[in-house]
Amino acid sequence: MQGALDSVQKGAQVRGWAKQPLSDERMLIRVLVNNVEVAEVLADQFREDLLRNKIGDGRHGFLVPLPMLTHTPAAIEVIATTDNSTIGTAEISRAGGRATG
C-alpha cells in the first residue's frame, strides 16, 4: 500500500491519499478518532500533485470531514481496509493537528 496522511485540521477534515502499488483500483480507507471509526470512504478524489508525481491516474485522494471533537488531545489514524495497514497518524491538541506518515 502506498499513501500518506497529508494534513489534519481540528474540527474540519483529514486529507491524504492511498493507492495499491500494482493497481489503479480505488482503495477504501477508514478514519479513526481515539480508536473509534468515524468514517469509511473511497480514496478516489483527483489530485493534480498525484498525477504530476505519476501516482496512478491521480484519482487516489481523500478528504474526510471530522466530527466536532469534544476532547483534546485526540489521536487520528487512517487505515487501508485492504490490509489494515496504517496510512498515517496525527494528534490533535487544543492548538491544532500534526500529521505523521
Buried (B, 14 or more C-beta within 10 A) or exposed (E): BBBBBBBBBBEBBBBBBBBBEEEEEBBBBBBBBEEEEBBEBBBBBEBEEBBEEEBBEBBBBBBBEBEEBEEBEBEBBBBBEEEEEBBBBBBBEEEEBEBEB
